[in-house]
Amino acid sequence: MMRHWLAVLLLATSAQASAAERVVSLAPSLSEIVLELGAADLLVGVLDGGERPAALTQVPSVGRYGQLNIERLLSLKPDLILLWPGSLGPAQREQLQRLNIPVYVAEPHSLEQLTTQVEAIARQLGRADAGRQLAAQLRQRLAELRQRYQRAEPVRVFYQVWNQPLYTVGGGQIISDALTVCGARNVFDDLKLPAPQVSIESVLQRDPEVILVGDQAQADAWKVWPAMAGRVRLVTDKGLERPSAQMVDAVAKLCQLIAPQR
């Protein structure tokens, strides 16, 4: 499957001798990248997932996560599709492969991969200069954060995705990489699944110094474990869940949350 998607990506690269003019984005994070590159005028369709940026309120919808309307997409006559694989099920990804429309597949597992993909998408959109400039700014900001928060012994962090059942992020995910920027380490970085289910016993055994949760209900659930309750911190910026340029600002807030003394 991975080799096939690589072939699709190469098709997109070769087919885009001239810049794309009609783009459909199949993930909110990819739509944000298009906006950050100043190319909102090229978007003719988006796959909805959560609240849209104001600049995209009038862009036609091609469905929601996991429910792409292929007929609607074809009616928009795109010459480039931006795809995050997790936004569609296997059957619809197979359909896309048969449409003979250039597809750029973006699934960054690290912040460096994200900056590289920002540049690559910019080239597809005819915004190469903007892409290089934005990527350079992101790399400089990340380097500054790494220098500021580096430490000899990383802070052990449990990043909670959900609580019933208990889910976290695996070591190959971009959020896990974001923790390293902050001088921290995902206590489940040895797990390879994107979002592995774990037990409360395994969390206690790995003894995280910081527990990051996404809402107050998740934070309150840790009160059952008094020794852990004082380690819980609430992540209010949801930008960590959308790999686009804005994620670097979210990482800066994450670092401050983990190590406020720095």
C-alpha positions as CSV (number, residue, x, y, z in Angstrom):
1,M,0.0,0.0,0.0
2,M,2.8,2.4,0.9
3,R,4.5,1.8,-2.4
4,H,1.3,2.5,-4.3
5,W,0.8,5.8,-2.5
6,L,4.4,6.7,-3.3
7,A,3.5,6.1,-6.9
8,V,0.5,8.3,-6.6
9,L,2.7,11.0,-5.1
10,L,5.2,10.7,-8.0
11,L,2.3,11.0,-10.4
12,A,1.3,14.2,-8.7
13,T,4.8,15.6,-8.9
14,S,5.3,14.8,-12.6
15,A,1.8,15.8,-13.6
16,Q,2.1,19.2,-12.0
17,A,4.5,20.7,-14.5
18,S,2.4,23.9,-14.1
19,A,1.0,24.9,-10.8
20,A,-2.4,23.6,-9.7
21,E,-5.3,25.9,-10.2
22,R,-8.2,23.9,-8.7
23,V,-7.4,22.2,-5.4
24,V,-9.4,20.0,-3.2
25,S,-8.2,19.5,0.4
26,L,-9.2,16.3,2.3
27,A,-8.0,17.4,5.7
28,P,-8.4,20.6,7.8
29,S,-4.6,20.6,8.4
30,L,-3.9,20.6,4.7
31,S,-6.5,23.4,4.1
32,E,-4.7,25.4,6.8
33,I,-1.4,25.0,4.9
34,V,-3.0,26.3,1.8
35,L,-4.2,29.3,3.7
36,E,-0.8,29.8,5.3
37,L,0.8,29.9,1.9
38,G,-1.6,32.6,0.7
39,A,-3.3,30.3,-1.8
40,A,-6.9,30.2,-0.5
41,D,-8.1,31.3,-3.9
42,L,-7.0,27.9,-5.3
43,L,-9.3,25.8,-3.0
44,V,-12.4,24.7,-4.8
45,G,-13.4,22.0,-2.2
46,V,-12.7,20.8,1.3
47,L,-13.5,17.8,3.4
48,D,-15.1,19.0,6.6
49,G,-13.8,18.1,10.1
50,G,-14.5,20.5,12.9
51,E,-14.9,24.3,12.6
52,R,-13.7,25.9,9.4
53,P,-11.4,28.9,9.3
54,A,-13.4,32.1,8.3
55,A,-11.6,32.3,5.0
56,L,-13.0,29.0,3.9
57,T,-16.7,29.4,4.9
58,Q,-17.8,29.7,1.2
59,V,-15.7,26.9,-0.2
60,P,-17.9,23.9,-1.3
61,S,-17.8,20.8,0.9
62,V,-17.0,17.4,-0.5
63,G,-18.2,15.5,2.6
64,R,-16.9,14.8,6.1
65,Y,-14.2,12.7,7.6
66,G,-14.6,9.1,6.3
67,Q,-17.5,10.1,4.0
68,L,-16.1,11.6,0.8
69,N,-18.7,12.5,-1.8
70,I,-16.8,11.3,-4.9
71,E,-19.4,12.7,-7.3
72,R,-19.3,16.1,-5.7
73,L,-15.5,16.1,-5.9
74,L,-15.5,15.2,-9.6
75,S,-18.0,18.0,-10.3
76,L,-15.4,20.5,-9.0
77,K,-12.9,19.4,-11.6
78,P,-9.8,19.5,-9.4
79,D,-6.3,19.3,-10.8
80,L,-4.8,18.4,-7.5
81,I,-6.1,16.6,-4.4
82,L,-4.3,17.0,-1.0
83,L,-4.8,13.9,1.1
84,W,-4.2,12.9,4.7
85,P,-4.7,9.1,4.5
86,G,-6.5,8.9,7.8
87,S,-9.3,11.2,6.6
88,L,-10.8,8.4,4.4
89,G,-11.4,4.7,4.7
90,P,-9.5,2.2,2.6
91,A,-12.3,1.8,0.0
92,Q,-12.5,5.5,-0.8
93,R,-8.7,5.8,-0.9
94,E,-8.8,3.0,-3.6
95,Q,-11.4,5.0,-5.5
96,L,-9.2,8.1,-5.5
97,Q,-6.4,6.1,-6.9
98,R,-8.6,5.2,-9.9
99,L,-9.6,8.8,-10.7
100,N,-6.4,9.8,-12.6
101,I,-6.3,13.1,-10.7
102,P,-2.9,14.1,-9.2
103,V,-2.8,13.4,-5.4
104,Y,-0.4,14.7,-2.9
105,V,-0.3,12.5,0.2
106,A,0.8,14.2,3.4
107,E,1.2,12.3,6.7
108,P,4.1,13.9,8.6
109,H,5.5,11.9,11.5
110,S,7.9,14.6,12.7
111,L,8.0,18.4,12.7
112,E,10.9,18.3,10.2
113,Q,8.7,16.2,7.8
114,L,6.0,18.8,8.3
115,T,8.2,21.7,7.2
116,T,9.4,19.6,4.2
117,Q,5.8,19.0,3.2
118,V,4.9,22.6,3.5
119,E,7.6,23.3,0.9
120,A,6.4,20.5,-1.3
121,I,2.8,21.6,-1.2
122,A,3.9,25.2,-2.0
123,R,5.6,24.0,-5.1
124,Q,2.5,22.2,-6.2
125,L,0.5,25.4,-5.8
126,G,3.0,27.6,-7.5
127,R,4.0,29.3,-4.3
128,A,7.5,27.9,-4.0
129,D,9.0,31.1,-2.6
130,A,6.4,31.4,0.1
131,G,6.9,27.8,1.0
132,R,10.7,28.2,1.4
133,Q,10.2,31.3,3.5
134,L,7.6,29.7,5.7
135,A,9.6,26.5,6.2
136,A,12.7,28.5,7.1
137,Q,10.7,30.4,9.7
138,L,9.3,27.2,11.2
139,R,12.7,25.5,11.3
140,Q,14.2,28.6,13.1
141,R,11.4,28.6,15.6
142,L,11.8,24.9,16.3
143,A,15.6,25.3,16.7
144,E,15.0,28.0,19.3
145,L,12.5,25.9,21.2
146,R,14.9,22.9,21.2
147,Q,17.7,25.1,22.5
148,R,15.6,26.7,25.2
149,Y,14.0,23.5,26.5
150,Q,16.8,20.9,26.1
151,R,17.8,19.0,29.2
152,A,20.1,16.1,30.0
153,E,17.2,14.0,31.3
154,P,14.0,14.3,29.4
155,V,10.7,14.9,31.3
156,R,8.6,11.7,31.2
157,V,5.2,12.6,29.7
158,F,2.0,10.7,29.2
159,Y,-0.1,12.3,26.4
160,Q,-3.7,11.2,26.8
161,V,-5.9,11.2,23.8
162,W,-9.0,9.8,25.4
163,N,-10.0,8.3,28.7
164,Q,-12.8,5.7,28.1
165,P,-11.0,3.6,27.0
166,L,-7.6,5.1,27.7
167,Y,-5.7,6.0,24.5
168,T,-2.3,7.7,23.9
169,V,0.0,8.4,20.9
170,G,2.7,6.0,19.7
171,G,6.3,6.9,19.2
172,G,6.0,7.4,15.5
173,Q,3.5,10.3,15.7
174,I,4.2,13.9,15.2
175,I,2.9,14.8,18.7
176,S,5.5,12.4,20.2
177,D,8.2,14.3,18.2
178,A,6.8,17.6,19.5
179,L,7.4,16.4,23.1
180,T,11.1,15.9,22.2
181,V,11.3,19.6,21.1
182,C,10.2,20.5,24.6
183,G,12.8,18.4,26.3
184,A,10.4,15.6,27.1
185,R,9.8,12.0,26.2
186,N,6.6,10.1,25.4
187,V,6.5,7.3,28.0
188,F,4.9,5.1,25.3
189,D,7.3,6.0,22.5
190,D,8.1,2.3,22.2
191,L,4.6,1.6,20.8
192,K,4.3,1.8,17.1
193,L,0.5,2.1,16.7
194,P,-0.6,5.6,15.9
195,A,-3.1,5.7,18.8
196,P,-2.5,2.6,21.1
197,Q,-4.9,1.7,23.8
198,V,-3.2,1.4,27.2
199,S,-4.2,0.4,30.7
200,I,-4.1,2.7,33.7
201,E,-1.8,0.1,35.3
202,S,0.7,0.5,32.5
203,V,0.6,4.3,32.9
204,L,1.3,4.0,36.6
205,Q,4.1,1.6,36.0
206,R,5.8,4.0,33.6
207,D,5.5,6.7,36.2
208,P,5.1,9.9,34.1
209,E,6.2,13.2,35.6
210,V,3.6,15.1,33.6
211,I,0.2,13.9,32.3
212,L,-1.3,15.9,29.4
213,V,-5.0,15.8,28.9
214,G,-7.4,17.5,26.4
215,D,-10.3,18.5,28.6
216,Q,-11.4,19.1,32.1
217,A,-13.4,15.8,32.3
218,Q,-10.2,13.9,31.6
219,A,-8.3,15.9,34.2
220,D,-11.0,15.2,36.8
221,A,-10.8,11.5,36.2
222,W,-7.3,11.4,37.5
223,K,-8.5,12.5,41.0
224,V,-9.1,8.9,41.7
225,W,-5.3,8.5,41.7
226,P,-4.1,11.2,44.2
227,A,-0.4,10.5,43.5
228,M,-1.0,11.3,39.8
229,A,-3.6,14.1,40.1
230,G,-1.0,16.8,40.8
231,R,0.9,15.9,37.6
232,V,-2.1,16.5,35.3
233,R,-2.0,19.5,33.0
234,L,-4.7,20.6,30.6
235,V,-3.7,21.2,26.9
236,T,-6.1,23.9,25.7
237,D,-4.6,24.6,22.3
238,K,-5.9,22.0,19.8
239,G,-3.4,23.1,17.2
240,L,-1.3,20.0,18.1
241,E,-3.9,17.9,16.4
242,R,-3.6,19.7,13.1
243,P,-0.1,19.4,11.4
244,S,0.2,22.8,9.7
245,A,2.4,25.8,10.3
246,Q,0.3,26.9,13.2
247,M,1.3,23.7,15.0
248,V,4.7,25.2,15.9
249,D,3.0,27.9,18.0
250,A,1.0,25.1,19.7
251,V,4.3,23.3,20.4
252,A,5.7,26.5,22.0
253,K,2.6,26.5,24.3
254,L,3.1,22.8,25.0
255,C,6.8,23.4,26.1
256,Q,5.7,26.2,28.4
257,L,3.1,23.9,29.9
258,I,5.6,21.1,30.5
259,A,8.4,23.3,31.8
260,P,7.0,26.7,32.9
261,Q,10.2,27.5,34.8
262,R,12.1,27.8,31.5
